[in-house]
Amino acid sequence: MFLVIKDSGKRTNDRGIIWTCKCDCGTIKEVSTKLLKNESKPRSCGCSRKIASRKMFEEKIQKTETCWIWKGCRNTGGYGKIGTKDIASRRSYTYFIGPIPKGKQVCHICDNRICVNPDHLFLGSIGDNMRDRTAKNRQAKGSRIGNSILNESQVLEIRKKRLTGKTYQELSKEFSVDWYVIRKICKNQGWKHVDLGEDCRKFVSPKDKNKTQHKGE
């Protein structure tokens, strides 16, 4: 609520008095008589909305002995979100620690994307965040990559069939992907988290063996 201190000496366009007021939070603000009398309008400097917003934020947190788990919505990356753009961990940082400098990201030491415990948050650059992600082996792999055509089961099946002697062209036709995609899978140049990668990479097809033998002759 506003406490009227004095007439500021200023007037609105319709000659209404503009008062110098003090909000409950201590903020000094100039407010018109019309606004003071209008009970349908906010009766504070905006702090009441901020207080209500923070209360709603804290109601969506489940505190454990370690992480503070965000119980609200999540974005496609698995991070807690508020509205359409704000990230829950960033909001937590501003509430409990302070402003976030331009260009900085809020990173997790606990590697838990839905954690909003301020003790688990630290600031870093985009590069710092990516290096941290790589060090913790959190980068998207295989079918978790947005434009992935195949999944882990299919990749494993491709490698099994390659080890039985199937050609890249045959596998390409069967799985409806280009032959060079099959080749990269079988050479273990991708999908390294799927089994048989090294076995497949070392595999020499009967056709290639024949070529080697003919050259030797």
Summary of the structure (lengths in Angstrom):
residues: 217
radius of gyration: 30.5
end to end distance: 97.2
largest distance: 106.8
contacts: 533
relative contact order: 0.06
helix: 41%
strand: 20%
